[in-house]
Amino acid sequence: MKLLTYLGPGQEPQIGVLIDGGASVAALQVGAVAMEGTPRTYFRDMLSFLREGAAAKYKAHVLADYIASQRPPGAVLGIDDIQVLAPVPCPESVRDCMAFEDHIINATRVVGLGKLAPLDEALERWLGRNRTLAYFLNRAWYKRPLYYKSNRFSVVGPDAPVQMPAYTNSFDYELEWGVIIGQGGRNIREGNARDHIAGYTIFNDFSARDIQLQEMAGRLGPAKGKDFDTGNAMGPWMVTPDELSNPYRLTMMARVNGEEWSRGTTADMHWSFEQIISYISRSETLYPGEFIGSGTCSGKQGRGCGLELGRSLKPGDVVELEVEGIGTLTNKVTAAITEAPKQPRLERSKRA
């Protein structure tokens, strides 16, 4: 199934399933009332649906078939007639990883090595990657899947405007995908981790690169380099695992104003989502509705963000991320809002 959240009557979020080859949406709550005479609490929103687990998923399958065949009044909506939101408009948490090896190598060369980058690339061709300076500087990355936590309140969906923060001069996209947790758990084994995935979606981790680099020079972060309103774009829907025979063989691409900037494949992930879920859940409970991003997709086919390409976004740019088997996530960059007046500078407290 392709499950989505959209704005229904009264501007209240509703959940539905794509039908008619993606041209229509089956409104699950309307279908439940039509077929059973009563609404279901777990069709109230996507978090309620995910918390209910297998029973809700089974009922969604039944209702989608019923709605597609019987067409009860108000239960079939044209996809172009509704406003689609992020699959989970406010996830329980947002974690973003760095699962693609080429991204960390490329970024290290761009940011850290500067003029030495061509020499390091030549060294890789001669002796292999594990003899390069970029590899040496990132040895910790190869030992465990690393991630940071982002602002779950800054999530937007497909076709939503993404506003540049007023403090950046280097705005960037990231070609990513991610998973939404459906079954909670703690100390999850890698071999069982896929059972905890409710579905896959596309993720664009918009970034203020200049600020991110300044912050991370202090060996902490990113903070305001990533955290700003509308900075986390997700969608257009959540694709359940049964729809993807092999999630690690999907083509990914990014276009800016119709021009392809990035291309890659999920096959280039060094750390799988199963490994990531197992690592995150060590002595920590994962809950339905939490989101985990892959990090930037870079590999043999191309580079997955503007930082790696030496390019940046500007107001008016339209960014499209496409992942095979999932769909396309489109967002338009808009100009920054003027910053609020500067706050008084905080001084260190003095002892009496």
N, C-alpha and C positions, 0 to 999 in steps of 0.2 A: 504494500500500500504506500501511497504518497499522502501523508497526513499534513494538514496545514491549519493555521490559525488565521481567521479573517474577521473584519469588523462586520457585525450583524446589525439588526435593528437596534436603535438606541445607542449606537456606537459601542456596543458591548462585544468583546472578543468571543468568537464562536469557533468550534473546530469542525473540520470536514475532511473528506477524502476525494482525491481527484478521480473522476470517472470520464467516460466518453473520450478516451484517448487524451485526457488532459484538458479538454475543452470546457468541462463542467466540474462543479464541486457538489458532492452529496453532503448536505447539511445534516450531521448526525443526530443532533438533538431534535430537529424537526422530524426526521425519519423515525426516531424512537417514539415520539408522540403519535405519529401516524400509524405505526405498526402495532404499538403496545398500549397506547392510550395514556402514557405517562412519561415524563422526562426522566432521564438517568443522571444522577449526580456526577458521575464520572465523565459525562460529555459536557460538563459546564465549562471546562477549559483544559488546556493541554496538560497542565500539572496534575489535575485531578485524574485525567485519563492515564497518565503514566503511573501514578501511585496505585491505581486499581490493578494494573498488571495484565496477566494473560486473559482474564475474563473480559476486560474492556476491549482488548485487541480482537478477540473472537467476535464480540458483539458488533464491533465496527465493520468487520468483514461481512457479517450477515446483513447489516443495515445498508452497506454500500451496494450489495447485490440487489437488495429489495428496492432501494431508491432508483438504481439504474434501470430496473425492469418495470417497476410500477409507477414511477414518476409522481409521487404524492404531491399535492399542492404546496409550493414554497420550499420543497426539499431539494430542488435542482437549481443551481445558480450558475450563471455563465462566469467563467474565470475572469473575463475582462470587465465584468460588472461589479466586482467586489474589490475591496482593498485588502490585500494579503499582508499579514504581519510576519514577524519572525515566528518560526514554528513554536518556540517557547518564548513569548515576549519578554519575560523576566525570569531567566533561569535561576535555579537554586544557587548556582555558582558558575563562574566562567574561569576555566584554566586554559592557558595556551602553551603548547609545547614547542620544541624545536626538534622535530623528528626527521628532517631531511638533512643529510650530511653536507650536501653541496651548498646549502644556504649558509651554514655556519662557516664553512671554508671560504666561500666567496665574500661574505660580509667581513670576515677577519682581514682578508686581503685588501678590500676597499677601504676599510676604516683604520685598520691597525698597521698595515704594511706599506701603504702608499706606493712610493716609487720602487719598493722592493717586490711588489706584487708580481710583475712579469718574471723576475728571477725565480720567485717561489713557484710559479706555474711551470717554468722550464724545469725546475728541480723535480717537480712531480712527474713530468714526462720522462725524465731520465732515470729516476730512482724509485718512483712510486710515491703515493700520497703520504704514507707513514714516515717518510724522510723529510717532509717539508716543515717549514716554520709554522705555517697555519695549523697543521696537524698538532705540532708540539704545543702550541698555545691553547689548544682545545682538548687536551687529553682527558680532562674531567668529563667532557660531554660523552665520550665513548664508554664511560663506566656506568652511566645511569641516564634515563630519560629526564631531562630538565624541563621545568615549566615555571610560569608565573601566574598569579591570580589577577584577573582584570575586573572591571566594574560591571556587575551584572545589570545595573540600572541604565547603562548606556547602549543597550541593544536596540537596533532598528532592523526592519525587514526589507524585502525587495521593493525597489522603486522609491524608497524613502530618501530624502536628501541627507547628505552627510556634510556637516558643517566643519570647515577648517577651524581649528582653534586660533584665536587671534594672536597667539604668541609664537607661531611657527612660520618659518620661511622655507621649509622643506617637508612637504606633505606627501605621503606615500600610501600605496595599497600593498596588500599581501595576498598572494594566491594560496588559499588554504581550504581545507575541508575539516569536518569534525564529527564527533559522535555525541549523542544525547543518551544519558544513562536512563535505563528503564527499570532495571532491577537493582536495588541497593545491595550493599555488601561490604564486608571488611576482610582484609587479608585474602583477597580474591586470587585464586591461582590463575596463571596465564592461560592454561588449557581450558578454563571455565569462563574466561573473561568475556568472550563474545556473547554468552548468554545474558550478560548485563547491558548489552547495547540495544536500546530501543530503536535507533535509526541513525542515519547519516544525513548531514546537510552541508551546505557551503558556508564558508566563513571568510570575511574580509576584515582583517585586523588593521584598520587604518592607523597610521603612525605619524607623529611629529618627529621626524628623524633627527633634526638638529637638537631638539630638547632631549630626546632619548639618549643621544650620545653624550651630552653634557651630564645628564643624571648618572648614567652608568659608569662614567669616569670615577664616580665616588664609590664604586663597587656595591651599589644597591640600585634597585629599580628593575624595569622601567616604571616610572610613575606618571608624570604629566606628559611624557612622551607617548603614552598609550591611553591614559584615562582622561577622556573628555566626552561631552555629550555627543551621541550618535556615532561614537568611534567603533562600535562592534556591530557590523552588519552580518546578518544570518538569513539563510533561506535558500530557495523560496519555500521549501517544505522539508519535511523529514521523511526519508525513504527507509522503510523497514528492511532489515537484513535479508529477508527472503526474496527481495526484489533484485539483489545483487549477488550473482553466483560467485564472483570473486572480487571483493572490494579493493584488492590490491593490484588490480590491473585496469585502472580507470584513467583515461586521458583527462588532463586538467589544462585550462588555458585562461589567459587574461587578455582582455581587449580594452583599450582606452580610445574613446571616440571612434570605435570601429576598427582601429589598428591593433593587430596582435602584438602585444609586448612580451607575453610569457607563455610558455608551453611546458608541460611536464607530465608525469604519471605518478599515480599513487604507489606504483611498484618501487619507486626510489626511496620510500620511507626506510630509514635505518632502524627506527623504533616503531613497531606496530602498535595499534591502539590496544591490543591485548596485553602487550608488555607494559604499556603506559598505565593502563587501568590496574594491573597487578601491582605496579610500583606505587601509584598514588594511594592505593587502598591499604598499604602496610600500616597497621595500627591506626587506621583512619577510615571511618565509615563513609562510603559513597551513597548518595540518595537519588531517587528518581528525579529527573529534571535538571541534573547537573550537566554542564556542557564541557567538552574537552576538545580543543583545537589541535590541529596537526603541526602548526608552524608552517613557514613558507615552503612551497613546493618548488625546489630547484633540483636540477639533475642534468642528465646527458642531453635532454631535449631543449633546455633553456633555463633562464634565470627568472625567479618568481616574484620579484619586487623591484621598485624603482631604485632602491639603494644599490642593488647589485648591477643595475643597468646604467647608473649615472643619470637617471631621469627622475622627475618629480611631477606631482599633480598641481593643477591650478583650478580656481573656481570656473565652473562651467563644464569641466571634464566629466564624461560619463564612463564609469568603470563597470565592465561586465566580467564576472568570473563564471566559468562554465566547467562543470564536472560531468563526465560521461555517466549516464544512468541516473543522475540526480536532477540536473536542470541548469538554469542560468540565474545568477544573482546580479541584479543591475542596481547601481546607485549613482546619483549625480552629486558631484562636489559643489558646495555652495560657499559663498564668501563668508569670512569670519564676522561675528558680531563684535562691535567695538567693546573693548575690555572695560570693566567697571573701574572707577577711580582707584588709584593705587592706595593700598592700605598702609598705615604707618609702619615703619620698619620696627620689627621686634628686637629689643635689646636683651642681652643676657641679664637675668635677675641678679641683683646685688644682695649680698648678705647684710643684714642689719648690723 
